[in-house]
Amino acid sequence: MSYHLLRELADSFGLLFLVIVFVTAVIRAFRPGARPHHLNASLIPLSDEEPRHG
């Protein structure tokens, strides 16, 4: 196998991997069940309490 073929395969699979990671992150962020988590996280800077873990 030549360097150029390996480089093209790495570029293709790297791009595919990053697209899958991006789509997964978007789906996870915009799913309906995530709303309470986002609301809780948005209030953390305004809170005087320590953040809850979990």
C-alpha positions, 0 to 999 in steps of 0.5 A, spaced: 500 500 500 502 506 498 502 512 502 497 516 498 492 510 498 493 510 506 492 517 506 486 518 502 483 512 507 485 516 513 482 522 511 475 519 508 474 515 515 476 521 519 471 525 516 466 520 517 468 519 524 467 526 525 461 527 522 458 521 526 460 525 532 457 531 530 450 528 528 450 524 535 452 530 539 446 534 535 441 529 536 443 528 544 443 536 545 436 537 541 432 530 544 426 532 548 428 529 554 434 533 555 430 540 556 430 539 564 438 538 564 439 544 559 435 548 564 438 546 570 445 547 567 443 554 564 441 556 572 448 554 575 452 561 574 446 564 577 446 559 583 450 560 590 450 553 591 455 548 589 453 544 583 450 537 584 453 531 581 449 526 577 
